[in-house]
Each structure stands twice: as C-alpha cells, then as structure tokens.
Amino acid sequence: MFKTANFAGDFWGGTAAMLVAMPSAIAFGVTIYATMGESYGAYGAIAGILGVAVIGITASLAGGTHRLISAPSAPAAAVLSAFALNYANLDFGPDLIIVMLMVVALLAGIFQVLFGAIGLGRLIKYMPFPVVSGYLSGVGLYIVASQTPKFLGIPQGGHFWKSLQYPALWQWQSITVGLITIGTMLYADRLFRVIPAVIIALCVGVVAYFGIGMIDPALLQPNNPFVIGALGSNAGSGDFIHSLLVHFQEMVHLSWHDIYLLFFPALTLAALLSIDTLKTCIVLDSMTHSFHNSNRELIAQGSSNILTSLVGGMPGSGMMGATMVNLTSGATTRLSGLIEGITAIIAFALLGSFVAWIPVAALAGILIVVGFRMIDRHSFKLLRTRQTALDFFIIVAVAISALTISLIAAAGVGLLLAILLYIIQQIGASVVYRHQDGTDARSKIVRSKDEEAILREKGDEFSIYELHGSLFFGTANQLYTMLREDLQNKKYIIIDMKRVQTVDLTAAHILLQIKDILHDKEGYLLLCRLPHKLPTGEDVESYFNHVGLLKHLSPIKVFDDLDDAIEWTEDKIIRETIAEDTTETPLELEEFDLFKGRKADTIEEIRSLVECRSYKKGEIIYNQGEGNGEIFLIRRGLVRIMLPYPERKSVHLSTVGKNNFFGEFSFLEGVPHYTNSIAGADTDVYCIKREAFDLFSEHHKKASFHFMLSLSAVLAERLRLTRSELGEEYDV
C-alpha cells in the first residue's frame, strides 16, 4: 500500500511535520473551545491533538496527495470559534455547543466527500484570486482579533474592541509572554534553520512563563487562568472518553431542524478547508513537478474530517507550513503523513501533562503571527494602477464581510463582485476588433477596370465589422451604438464573428434589429465565419437558427469566409449599377484586354495557339503538380484559385473572372501548377501551352513580345493592388 524505498526520508519528514502541526493544532483547539469557558481550553487542546493524529493517518490511508500533511488549520479555527462564540452568546450550554461543533465538522467532511465525488475539485481551484485572497485575509484578521484579548490577559469573554478600551485590565505577565513568543516566531527561522520556528517559539514562551513565575508565584499554581489547565478540571465533564460518549449520544438525538441550522456553517467550513487544501496541493505540485488529483484529495480530506469529528477531534486541511517542512526533510510519499499522525499520538502520550502548563498567551502569540501572515499584504500594490484597484476593493470587501457578517456571506459578496468586475471589464473593452469601410476593402476576385471603378465610386455602400470577445447583454448595445451611423448610410453590413467567444439572446435580438433596419432600405446583413464550436461547445449558426434570426427568405446572408461575403456584396453593387444581360456571352480572342490593339492577322496567328475548353461549376480545372506550362484565358464564368495544405483546409488566394487569366506562373516558368483551380461557375476558357507559344515565338517575335508585355503589365497591376491591401491590413 505504501512504498518504503525512502522510509528514512518519510520518517523524518513526518516527524518534523508533526512538530510543526502539533503546537498550531493545540492553539487552534484552545481558540475554539475556550469561547465556552476557561476550563474548556484543555478540551480544545485534546481536540487539536486528536485532529493531528486522526486526520494525518486517515488522509494518508484514503489515498491523498504524496508529501501533503493534513492537520487542524486556521480556516477551521476561524469558522468554528466564530460559531462557538455566537452560540455561547445565545446562552447555549457548553456541552450542546460541543455536540454542534462535532456535527458541523461531520457535515463538512460529508460535503467534501460529495465535492470530490461529483468532480467539484477542479472548480474550487478556479475561484477568483481576489475572493480567495479576501477569504484568507478575513480569516487572518479574525484570528488576530480573537487572540488579542488572550494576548492582553483579558478575562474570558472579552472582545477585541472592549479589550483595547480598558488598559487597566491588561495583564503584564500575559503581554510579556506573548511578546517574547511573537519575537521568537519572527526571528527563529533566521537563527535556527533546522528546528521549526513554531516549536522554538512555544518552548521559549513556556520558559518565559516559568521565568516570570519566579517573580509572580501565582503563575506556578495549577490550573491558573494563564495556562490551558488539566482536562480533569473540565467543569464536571469527567475524563475525555466519558465526555465524548455523552456528546456522541446527544449528537445522535439531534433533530433534523437542529441539523438544518448547522447546514450553512458546515458548507462554509467545507469550502474553506477544500480551498486551503487544494491551494497547498497546487504549491506542492509546482515545487515537485507533480500533479495531484483534486477530487481524490477532497474525498480523502472529507473522510478524515468525518472520522475526526466522530472521535471529538478538530477538523483540518492540508497545511502549507507542515507540508513544506515534510518536503524539505526528505519525504516523498504518503507514508510521511501516516507517520505524522502516529508520532502525534506518541508525543501526546509522553507529553500529556506538559500540555496543561502551556501558556495561553504563548499560543495567542503564535496565532497572531499566523493570522498576520495569512493577510495578503501584497494586495496593497494593486492600488498602484487603475486597472487593478477594483480587485483590491474586492479583497477588502470580502475581508470586511468575513469579519462583520460571516464567511459564507463573504463568499457570496466576493463572487458577486468578481462577476460584476468581469462584466465591467467586458463592457469597457470594445467588442469591435476592426472596422473597415467598403471603399478600403476588396475581395480576392480579380476584377476588370470598369468594375474597379464602380467599386471605388459605390464602395461606401457597405461596411465590415470584425468582432471579438463576448457578444452578450453587456456589449450588444455597444455594437448597436457603433453601427448606428452606418445603419443610416449603408445598405450592406458585413459582420465577421470568427473571434467571438460567447453569444447570448440579447446579442441575437440586437442583430435582429440591425437586420430589420437594413431590410427597410432593401439592404442586407451578412454574417460570416460563425463559430461552429464556442468554448462552451455551442454552435452559433444553430443557435441563431433556434432563436429565429436566420429565417428563410430573410434579408440576412451567412458565409463561411469573409472574402465570400465581400465578393457577394461587390457583385450586388456592380449588378445594380450595370444593367447586364443575364445570359453571359463568351469573349472572343480579340475582346481580351491582353490583345486589344493587335492587328487582325496577329489575332488570327494567336488563335492557332489556343485550345477551347469548358467546365461545369465546381469542376476541377487542375490540381497542384499537374500541367507543364499553360495559361488559361477566361471567356466566361469564374475560377477560384486555392493553395492546398496537407491535413488542413485549402487557402483561397483569389477569384478571377471574365477577361482575366490564371496559371501564368506555370506558363512563364514552364513548370507544373503550384495551386488548385476550381470553376466557380459554368466557365469557358482559352488554354495556351508554353510549348506551342515557344514555337509561335520563333516566327512571330513581335506578336509574342507584345503578348508578354501585356501579361507583365497586368501582373504588375495585381502586385500593386496586393501591396496596397497588405499595407491596409498591417497599417504600414
């Protein structure tokens, strides 16, 4: 079950981790149970020690993360001490509060097992950082506030603000022990790198206490208010096992209404312990280049918290400090966690009487340092820039909510504010990636000079909007506002949605309004590159069909490619400008721009070179690698030139139409074609092969020279247009 190849490393790692976890667990336990009265501090110490033992053993046996050390933790202390204090102020009896604490821990463990079983482990890791930071800062502030009265030596029941208002109640003995402990906690790491600081601080605090006892003999009296005290003084509860059995019987007899009241505190505790554990696991992964199983870890942690609650122990989570000590001591497997739990039992058996003399002020000093270290002091740097200032206020709001209301309320406040911040950021960012006027945009179709002139004159009848990001209720109206002027002046609006990440019903409704406005002026809304699989898995075209945007015979067009949408719009503008005969007549040789001005006998000589061919729409004219030097002159129709790529979609280079040519590079170089060509409509062409042209050139040098000159002029013009388009694309 456990690998023993590195037993020595796991043994020393687990032992060192226990020495770190034990004092903190005792302090946490005393913090919780002392709210019910001075005499219950010892019960809390036992609960903390039991938590170290049971959680350490059970989490390891249940298959948790390698090297992770689990023990009672600060989030558990914060939630349960606030819970106990609340019911103590409502005059609930100590025994009933202890039973309720057991039930809360039991329910929290059950929730953690459920979290893991349904796969929430992956989601908890993605809680927004400001919420987690605010949580931890709130817990840290709560710990500091709850320990301050104990640090000052205020009698049981004193609160933070009241303890500061009455300096006359402060006890110099307690303050002195606390200050010495805090100082040791802060500087022990610099002086003693081998022994954990918390162990040194606790020992120094005990020595300081007995040193002060030489001045004030009252401190040397058993069970005095400055120490935890023996378990036997626990207000008639008897020994621990007897009291546990009594509490267990009372827990069994709780009504469903009583359990319902404990539901939300348990859910809060489960969420905090889960976050604390998974945060530690992520840090551990980064240091060991490993990967933990979040859901399995939650099941292991939940199982250990269930068991520790049944034996009266304190619940816990993966502890950062103890885990780091375990790692640096040479541990490599889960065996170290098992050893940590076993050595905790041995240590308690040997040092049980010592626990009674641990000064409360020393534990308070340790916890005050722990609390301050949990506060995210680096978050103040977020105030330096305007972009991160709102994140800082989320952290503050969560921390204040945790202190003044409850941790579960803080979770709701944090998540709500994080969502609002995200929406504000999305609204603040422009949803339009790029806007082009039709006079600046061209399709890849090679057009005649007359058509180019028409598009230069009438190109302002359409606009192109390339969108990106989230198109939802927060940005849909922004798009409508940006389109408002064009909706008054344009007949065609092209919207490219390739970079869109999300779409909602509000956005679909805005697009419906845009379509209706264009329809009133006999215009069209053209949508292109609709994502077929958003990050949410949704197909945008299917969604638009479902909400009624893409109705049959509606003035809205959908295209797979932006160039197709621009080409359709250009054709529409040209057809509306030129009253063409719907039957397209194939060009004769002398009608081509390449041969204009040539003599009739020259045309007749060239006619002997050409071969007439016809292709149906969609028919392949040639594929890459075919042919050996031939050029095609388009008499009628359209031809799409495609650049093929292995294992991916071909790239559309251009579309050429009537009075144009293609295949010129193969013709000029005398090599096979490097592209594919497909008939975009029923097409007639003239084909001239290089071999025949070379023979023709030997006898008709002047005619062949003029042909090459005309060909070069057209190619130069195409290159100029391409350069212009690239300049607009990259703003050069």
WOPE-V108151 format. One record per pair of residues at least 6 apart in sequence whose ideal C-beta (glycine too) atoms are under 8 Angstrom apart, sorted by the first residue. I is the first residue (numbers start at 1). J is the second residue. Records with the same first field share a line. If there is no record, write none. Layout:
I->J + J
This chain:
1->61
2->333 + 334 + 335 + 338
3->332 + 333 + 335
4->335
6->330 + 331 + 332 + 333
7->335
8->330
9->329 + 330 + 331 + 332 + 336
10->330 + 331 + 332 + 333 + 335 + 336 + 339
11->336 + 339
12->329 + 330 + 331
13->67 + 325 + 326 + 327 + 329 + 330 + 331 + 336 + 339
14->56 + 69 + 326 + 331 + 335 + 336 + 337 + 338 + 339 + 340 + 342 + 343
15->329 + 339 + 340 + 343
16->196 + 325 + 326 + 329
17->69 + 322 + 323 + 325 + 326 + 329 + 331 + 336 + 337 + 340
18->52 + 56 + 322 + 339 + 340 + 341 + 343 + 344 + 347
19->195 + 196 + 199 + 325
20->196 + 198 + 199 + 319 + 321 + 322 + 325
21->52 + 56 + 69 + 71 + 72 + 319 + 322 + 340 + 344
22->48 + 49 + 52 + 344 + 347
23->198 + 199 + 201 + 202 + 363 + 366
24->71 + 72 + 73 + 198 + 319 + 321 + 366 + 367 + 370
25->48 + 49 + 51 + 52 + 71 + 72 + 314 + 316
26->44 + 45 + 48 + 49 + 228 + 355 + 358 + 363
27->48 + 77 + 363 + 364 + 366 + 367
28->44 + 48 + 72 + 73 + 74 + 76 + 77 + 314 + 367
29->43 + 44 + 45 + 46 + 47 + 48 + 49 + 51 + 72 + 314
30->41 + 44 + 45 + 48 + 228 + 360 + 363
31->44 + 77 + 81 + 143 + 146 + 147 + 363 + 367
32->44 + 47 + 77 + 80 + 81 + 84 + 101 + 314
33->40 + 41 + 43 + 44 + 47 + 84 + 98
34->40 + 41 + 44 + 150 + 156 + 360
35->81 + 84 + 85 + 88
36->84 + 88 + 94 + 97 + 98
37->94 + 156 + 235
38->156 + 225 + 229
39->229 + 233 + 234 + 235
40->94 + 234 + 235
41->228 + 229 + 360
42->228 + 229 + 230 + 231 + 233 + 234 + 355 + 356
43->98 + 231 + 234 + 237 + 240 + 243
44->314
45->228 + 355 + 358
46->231 + 240 + 312 + 355
47->312 + 313 + 314
48->72 + 313 + 314
49->313 + 344 + 348 + 355
50->308 + 311 + 312 + 313 + 314
51->71 + 72 + 308 + 313 + 314 + 315 + 316
52->71 + 72 + 316 + 340 + 341 + 344
53->313 + 341 + 342 + 344 + 345 + 348
54->304 + 307 + 308 + 311 + 313 + 341
55->70 + 71 + 72 + 301 + 304 + 305 + 308 + 313 + 315 + 316 + 341
56->69 + 70 + 71 + 337 + 338 + 340 + 341 + 342 + 344
57->304 + 337 + 338 + 341 + 342
58->300 + 303 + 304 + 307 + 308 + 341
59->68 + 70 + 300 + 301 + 303 + 304 + 337
60->334 + 335 + 336 + 337 + 338 + 341
61->338
62->299 + 300 + 303 + 304
63->296 + 300 + 334
64->70 + 296 + 297 + 300 + 301 + 334 + 337
65->281 + 284 + 292 + 293 + 297 + 318 + 334
66->288 + 290 + 332 + 333 + 334
67->284 + 288 + 323 + 326 + 327 + 331 + 332 + 333 + 334 + 336
68->277 + 280 + 281 + 284 + 292 + 297 + 318 + 323 + 334 + 337
69->318 + 319 + 322 + 323 + 325 + 326 + 336 + 337 + 340
70->277 + 301 + 304 + 316 + 317 + 318 + 319 + 337
71->316 + 319 + 322 + 340
72->313 + 314 + 315 + 316
73->273 + 276 + 316 + 317 + 318 + 319
74->139 + 140 + 143 + 276 + 367 + 370 + 371 + 374
75->135 + 139 + 269 + 272 + 273 + 275 + 276 + 317
76->269 + 272 + 273 + 314 + 315 + 316 + 317
77->143 + 314 + 367
78->138 + 139 + 142 + 143 + 146 + 272 + 407
79->265 + 268 + 269 + 272 + 407
80->101 + 104 + 105 + 269 + 314 + 315
81->146
82->142 + 406 + 407
83->100 + 101 + 104 + 265
84->97 + 101
85->146
87->96 + 97 + 100
88->94 + 97
92->100
94->235
95->237 + 246 + 247 + 250
96->250
98->247 + 312
99->247 + 250 + 251 + 254
100->258 + 262
102->247 + 248 + 251 + 309 + 310 + 312
103->251 + 254 + 258 + 259 + 262 + 266 + 309
104->262 + 265 + 266 + 269
105->266 + 269 + 305 + 308 + 309 + 314 + 315
106->251 + 266 + 305 + 306 + 309 + 310
107->259 + 262 + 263 + 266 + 267 + 270
108->266 + 267 + 269 + 270 + 273 + 302 + 305 + 309 + 315
109->270 + 301 + 302 + 303 + 304 + 305 + 306 + 307 + 308 + 309 + 315
110->302 + 306
111->266 + 267 + 270 + 271 + 302
112->270 + 273 + 274 + 298 + 299 + 301 + 302 + 305
113->298 + 299 + 302 + 303 + 306
114->120 + 302
115->121 + 124 + 270 + 274 + 295 + 298 + 302
116->294 + 295 + 296 + 297 + 298 + 299 + 302
117->295 + 299
119->295
120->295 + 298
121->274 + 278 + 293 + 294 + 295 + 296 + 297 + 298
122->294 + 295
124->271 + 274 + 275 + 278 + 294 + 298
125->278 + 282 + 294
127->275 + 415
128->394 + 414 + 415 + 418
129->391
130->391 + 392 + 394 + 395 + 398 + 414 + 417 + 418
131->394 + 398 + 411 + 414 + 415 + 418
132->275 + 279
133->376 + 379 + 395 + 398
134->394 + 395 + 396 + 397 + 398 + 399 + 401 + 402 + 410 + 414
135->272 + 275 + 398 + 402 + 407 + 410 + 411 + 414
136->374 + 375 + 376
137->374 + 375 + 376 + 379 + 395 + 398 + 399
138->398 + 399 + 400 + 401 + 402 + 403 + 407 + 410
139->272 + 371 + 374 + 402 + 407
140->370 + 371 + 372 + 373 + 374 + 375
141->371 + 375 + 399 + 402 + 403
142->371 + 402 + 403
143->367 + 368 + 370 + 371 + 374
144->367 + 368 + 371 + 372
145->160 + 403
146->160
147->364 + 365 + 367 + 368 + 371
148->160 + 163 + 164 + 364 + 368
149->158 + 159 + 160 + 162 + 163
150->174 + 360 + 361 + 363 + 364
151->174 + 175 + 178 + 361 + 364 + 365 + 368
152->158 + 163 + 169 + 170 + 171 + 174 + 175
153->169 + 170 + 171 + 172 + 173 + 174 + 175 + 226 + 361
154->162 + 163 + 166 + 169 + 170 + 171
155->169 + 225
156->225
158->169
163->169 + 170
171->226
173->212 + 216 + 219 + 226 + 361
174->226 + 359 + 360 + 361
175->361
176->208 + 212
177->205 + 208 + 209 + 212 + 226 + 359 + 361 + 362 + 365
178->205 + 361 + 362 + 364 + 365 + 368
179->365
180->204 + 205 + 208 + 365
181->201 + 202 + 204 + 205 + 208 + 361 + 362 + 365 + 366
182->201 + 365 + 368 + 369
184->197 + 200 + 201 + 204 + 205
185->197 + 198 + 201 + 365 + 366 + 369
186->369
188->195 + 197 + 200 + 201
189->197
192->200
196->321 + 325
198->321 + 366
201->362 + 365 + 366 + 369
202->358 + 362 + 363 + 366
205->359 + 361 + 362 + 365 + 366
206->357 + 358 + 359 + 362
208->362
209->219 + 226 + 227 + 357 + 359 + 361 + 362
210->219 + 220
212->219
213->219 + 220
218->224
219->226
222->229 + 230 + 356
223->229 + 230 + 233 + 356
225->360
226->359 + 360 + 361
227->356 + 357 + 358 + 359 + 360
228->355 + 356 + 357 + 358 + 360 + 363
229->356
230->353 + 356
231->239 + 240 + 356
232->239
234->243
237->243 + 246
240->312
243->312
244->311 + 312
247->312
248->310
264->408
265->408
267->408
268->406 + 407 + 408 + 411
269->315
270->302
271->411
272->317 + 407
273->301 + 305 + 315 + 316 + 317
274->298 + 301 + 317
276->317 + 318
277->297 + 298 + 301 + 317 + 318
278->294 + 297 + 298 + 318
279->320
280->317 + 318 + 319 + 320 + 323
281->292 + 294 + 297 + 318
282->292
283->320
284->290 + 292 + 323 + 327
285->291 + 292
287->327
288->327
297->318
301->317 + 318
304->316
305->315 + 316
308->314 + 315 + 316
309->315
322->340
326->336 + 337 + 340
348->355
376->395
379->391 + 392 + 395
380->392
382->388 + 389 + 391 + 392 + 395
383->389 + 392
390->421 + 424
391->421
393->417
394->414 + 417 + 418 + 421
397->413 + 414 + 417
398->410 + 411 + 413 + 414 + 417
399->410
401->409 + 410 + 413 + 414
402->409 + 410
423->474
426->469 + 470 + 472 + 474 + 475
427->474 + 475 + 478
429->469
430->478 + 482
431->467 + 468 + 469 + 470 + 471 + 475 + 478 + 479
432->465 + 466 + 467 + 468 + 479 + 482
433->466 + 467 + 468 + 499
434->464 + 465 + 466
435->463 + 464 + 465 + 466 + 482
436->463 + 464 + 466 + 728
437->459 + 460 + 463 + 464
438->455 + 459 + 460 + 461 + 462 + 463 + 464 + 490 + 492 + 569
439->456 + 459 + 460
440->459 + 728
441->459 + 464 + 566
442->455 + 566 + 570 + 721 + 725
443->563 + 564 + 566 + 567 + 570 + 655
444->563 + 567 + 652 + 653 + 654 + 655
445->567 + 570 + 638 + 654 + 655 + 656 + 657
446->654 + 655 + 656 + 657 + 660 + 718
447->455 + 570 + 657
448->593 + 657 + 658 + 659 + 660
450->578
451->570 + 574
454->573 + 574 + 577 + 578
455->570 + 573 + 574
458->573 + 577
459->573
460->489 + 490
461->490 + 491 + 492 + 573
462->490 + 491 + 492 + 493 + 494 + 569 + 573
463->486 + 490 + 492 + 493 + 494
464->494 + 496 + 562 + 566
465->479 + 482 + 483 + 493 + 494 + 495 + 496
466->496 + 498 + 499 + 562
467->479 + 495 + 496 + 497 + 499 + 500
468->499 + 500 + 501
469->475 + 499 + 500 + 501
470->500 + 501 + 502
471->479 + 497 + 500 + 502 + 503 + 504 + 507
472->502 + 503 + 504 + 506 + 507
473->504 + 506 + 507
475->507
476->504 + 506 + 507 + 509 + 510
477->510
479->507 + 510
480->510 + 513 + 514
483->493 + 514
486->493
487->493 + 514 + 517 + 518
490->518 + 523
491->518 + 521 + 522 + 523 + 524
492->518 + 523 + 524 + 526 + 569 + 572 + 573
493->514 + 518 + 523 + 524 + 525 + 526
494->526 + 528 + 562 + 565 + 566 + 569
495->511 + 525 + 526 + 527 + 528
496->528 + 529 + 562 + 565
497->503 + 527 + 528 + 529 + 530 + 531 + 540
498->528 + 529 + 531 + 562
500->531 + 534 + 540
501->534 + 535
502->534 + 535 + 536
503->534 + 538 + 540 + 543
505->547
508->543 + 544 + 547 + 549
511->525 + 527 + 544 + 549
512->548 + 549
514->525
515->525 + 549 + 554 + 555 + 556
518->524 + 525 + 555
519->555
522->555
523->555
524->555 + 556 + 557 + 569 + 572
525->555 + 556 + 557
526->556 + 557 + 558 + 559 + 565 + 568 + 569
527->544 + 556 + 557 + 558 + 559 + 565
528->558 + 559 + 560 + 561 + 562 + 564 + 565
529->559 + 560 + 561 + 562
530->540 + 541 + 544 + 558
531->539 + 540
532->539 + 540 + 541
533->539
534->540
541->550 + 558
544->550
549->556
550->556 + 558
557->565 + 568
559->565 + 568
561->652
563->652
567->655
584->636 + 637 + 658
585->636
586->635 + 636 + 684
587->635 + 636 + 658 + 659
588->635
589->595 + 603 + 606 + 607 + 610 + 633 + 686
590->596 + 598 + 600 + 603
591->659
592->633 + 659
593->659 + 710 + 714
594->633 + 661 + 707 + 710 + 711 + 714
595->603 + 606 + 707 + 710
598->606 + 703 + 706
602->700 + 703
605->696 + 700 + 703
606->696 + 703 + 707
608->696
609->688 + 689 + 692 + 693 + 696
610->633 + 686 + 687 + 688
611->686 + 687 + 688 + 689
612->684 + 685 + 686 + 687
613->632 + 684 + 685 + 686 + 687
614->682 + 683 + 684 + 685
615->621 + 637 + 679 + 682 + 683 + 684 + 685
616->679 + 682
617->637 + 679 + 680 + 681 + 682 + 683
618->678 + 679
619->678 + 679
620->676 + 677 + 678 + 679
621->632 + 639 + 677 + 678 + 679 + 683 + 685
622->663 + 673 + 676 + 677
623->644 + 673 + 676
624->644 + 672 + 673 + 674 + 675 + 676
625->672 + 673 + 674
626->672 + 673
627->663 + 666 + 672 + 673
628->666 + 670 + 671 + 672 + 690
629->666 + 667 + 669 + 670 + 671 + 689 + 690 + 691
630->663 + 666 + 667 + 687 + 688 + 689 + 690
631->661 + 662 + 663 + 664 + 666 + 667 + 687 + 688 + 690
632->639 + 661 + 662 + 663 + 677 + 685 + 686 + 687
633->660 + 661 + 685 + 686 + 687 + 688
634->656 + 657 + 658 + 659 + 660 + 661 + 662 + 683 + 684 + 685
635->658 + 684 + 685 + 686
636->658 + 682 + 683 + 684
637->657 + 658 + 679 + 680 + 681 + 682 + 683 + 684
638->655 + 656 + 657 + 679 + 680 + 681 + 683
639->655 + 656 + 657 + 662 + 677 + 678 + 679 + 680 + 683 + 685
640->652 + 654 + 655 + 677 + 678 + 679 + 680
641->652 + 653 + 654 + 655 + 656 + 662 + 675 + 676 + 677
642->650 + 651 + 652 + 653 + 675 + 676 + 677 + 678
643->650 + 651 + 653 + 674 + 675 + 676
644->650 + 675 + 676
645->651
650->676
653->675
655->680
656->662
661->711 + 714
662->677
663->673 + 677
664->711 + 715
665->671 + 673 + 674
666->672 + 673 + 674 + 690
667->688 + 690 + 693
668->711
670->690
693->704 + 707
696->703 + 704
697->704
726->732
